[in-house]
């Protein structure tokens, strides 16, 4: 349940290719987890879960984030202003999937559901953080005041986007750090509640 920034795009000055404003593309892939006990499922996730970097440990889920887009410019009273800010966000989640075999008991099914739901909630929060950053990029770039020429304006736009993406990256990492502290107690609480509901 860690986070990886797959790519951060640098906007290009006077880009000719248009983009839909604030476009978000989301996709999900699943990796199969096999086993009839929770220990077996846990081991399977450790073997087959997404690997965030070459040679790194595997995780129960991941969210890859990629920003892209461009700004175009126009002349206003002899100065260069942003005409249009159009940026895109690609989100790709990798999540576990388990088809319970006949030998799996009710408690294992509850344990799995609890963990699966928590993984999905965690990864969705990464997506929410990225979507908020996309909005900040477009809103901030559109509000930049005109500058002396379009070269200066493009440099200002690029720096602004880079700063927001760097802030976004820090926010994502801070979220993972806070999750590392909270996850054990939260999962234990959710598991108790789900076991009570299931009558186990």
C-alpha positions in Angstrom: 0.0 0.0 0.0 2.7 2.4 -1.0 2.7 5.2 -3.5 4.8 5.7 -6.5 5.0 8.7 -8.8 5.4 7.2 -12.2 6.2 10.4 -14.1 5.9 14.1 -13.8 5.6 16.1 -17.0 7.1 19.4 -17.7 4.8 21.7 -19.7 5.9 23.1 -23.0 5.6 26.6 -24.0 3.3 27.4 -27.0 2.4 23.7 -27.3 0.3 23.2 -30.4 -1.6 20.0 -29.3 -4.8 20.8 -27.5 -5.9 18.9 -24.3 -9.1 18.7 -22.5 -9.1 20.8 -19.4 -8.7 18.8 -16.2 -9.0 15.4 -17.9 -8.5 12.4 -15.6 -7.9 9.0 -17.0 -8.2 6.1 -14.5 -7.4 2.4 -14.9 -7.0 -0.6 -12.7 -5.2 -3.9 -13.0 -5.5 -6.8 -10.6 -3.0 -9.4 -9.5 -4.4 -12.8 -8.4 -3.8 -14.0 -4.9 -4.2 -17.7 -4.2 -4.6 -19.6 -0.9 -7.2 -20.9 1.5 -5.8 -19.4 4.7 -4.9 -15.8 5.5 -1.2 -16.7 6.0 -1.2 -18.1 2.5 -2.9 -15.0 1.1 -0.4 -12.8 2.9 2.6 -14.7 1.4 1.0 -14.6 -2.0 0.7 -10.8 -1.9 4.3 -10.6 -0.8 5.3 -12.6 -3.9 3.0 -11.2 -6.5 2.1 -7.6 -5.4 3.3 -4.6 -7.3 7.0 -3.8 -7.1 7.5 -0.1 -6.8 11.2 0.0 -7.9 13.6 -2.4 -9.3 14.7 -4.8 -6.7 12.4 -3.3 -4.1 9.9 -5.0 -1.9 6.4 -5.8 -3.1 3.2 -4.2 -1.8 -0.4 -5.0 -1.4 -1.4 -2.3 -3.8 -0.1 0.8 -5.7 -1.2 3.9 -7.4 0.8 5.3 -10.3 0.4 9.0 -11.0 1.3 10.8 -14.2 0.7 14.5 -14.9 0.8 15.9 -18.5 -0.4 18.8 -20.4 0.4 22.3 -21.7 -0.3 26.0 -21.6 -0.8 28.3 -24.6 -0.2 32.1 -24.6 -1.6 35.3 -26.0 -0.4 38.9 -26.1 -2.3 41.4 -23.9 -1.3 45.1 -24.1 2.2 44.2 -25.2 2.6 41.6 -22.5 2.3 37.8 -22.6 -0.4 36.1 -20.6 -1.6 32.5 -20.3 -4.4 31.9 -22.8 -5.3 28.4 -21.9 -4.0 25.9 -19.3 -4.9 22.3 -20.1 -3.5 19.5 -18.0 -4.2 15.8 -17.7 -3.8 13.2 -15.0 -3.4 9.5 -15.5 -4.0 7.2 -12.5 -3.3 3.5 -12.6 -4.1 1.4 -9.6 -2.8 -2.2 -9.0 -5.0 -4.1 -6.6 -5.2 -7.7 -5.3 -8.0 -10.1 -6.2 -8.9 -13.4 -4.5 -11.4 -16.0 -5.6 -12.1 -17.9 -2.4 -11.6 -21.7 -2.8 -13.9 -24.2 -1.3 -11.5 -24.8 1.6 -11.5 -21.2 2.8 -13.4 -20.7 6.1 -15.6 -17.8 7.0 -13.0 -16.1 9.2 -10.5 -16.0 6.3 -13.1 -14.5 4.0 -13.8 -11.7 6.6 -10.0 -11.1 7.0 -9.6 -10.8 3.3 -12.6 -8.5 2.8 -11.3 -6.3 5.6 -7.8 -6.0 4.1 -9.1 -5.7 0.5 -11.4 -2.8 1.4 -8.6 -1.0 3.4 -6.2 -1.3 0.5 -8.8 0.1 -1.9 -9.5 3.0 0.5 -5.8 3.7 0.8 -5.2 3.8 -2.9 -8.3 5.9 -3.6 -6.9 8.5 -1.2 -3.7 8.7 -3.3 -5.9 9.3 -6.3 -7.8 12.0 -4.5 -4.5 13.8 -3.6 -3.5 13.7 -7.2 -6.8 15.1 -8.5 -6.5 18.0 -6.1 -3.0 18.7 -7.4 -4.3 18.7 -11.0 -6.9 21.3 -10.0 -4.2 23.4 -8.3 -2.0 23.3 -11.4 -4.8 24.5 -13.7 -6.2 27.1 -11.3 -2.7 28.5 -10.4 -1.4 28.6 -14.0 -4.6 30.4 -15.2 -4.2 33.1 -12.5 -0.6 33.9 -13.2 -0.2 37.6 -14.1 1.2 38.6 -17.6 4.9 39.0 -18.1 7.1 40.9 -20.5 7.4 38.2 -23.1 6.2 34.6 -23.7 9.6 33.1 -23.0 9.4 34.5 -19.5 5.8 33.5 -19.2 6.6 29.9 -20.2 9.4 29.7 -17.7 7.1 30.9 -15.0 4.5 28.4 -15.9 7.0 25.5 -16.0 8.4 26.5 -12.6 4.9 26.8 -11.2 3.9 23.4 -12.4 7.1 21.8 -11.1 6.6 23.4 -7.6 3.0 22.1 -7.4 4.0 18.6 -8.5 6.9 18.6 -5.9 4.4 19.6 -3.2 2.0 16.9 -4.4 4.8 14.3 -4.1 5.6 15.4 -0.6 1.9 15.2 0.3 1.7 11.7 -1.0 4.7 10.6 1.0 3.4 12.2 4.1 0.1 10.4 3.6 2.0 7.0 3.4 3.9 7.9 6.6 0.8 8.7 8.5 -0.8 5.5 7.2 2.2 3.4 8.4 1.5 4.7 11.9 -2.3 4.2 11.8 -2.9 1.1 9.7 -2.5 -1.6 12.4 -4.9 -0.2 14.8 -7.4 0.7 12.1 -7.3 -2.8 10.6 -7.8 -4.4 14.0 -10.8 -2.1 14.6 -12.3 -2.9 11.2 -11.7 -6.6 11.6 -13.4 -6.7 15.0 -16.4 -4.9 13.5 -16.6 -7.1 10.4 -16.2 -10.3 12.5 -19.1 -9.2 14.7 -21.3 -8.5 11.7 -20.4 -11.9 10.2 -21.0 -13.6 13.6 -17.5 -15.1 13.8 
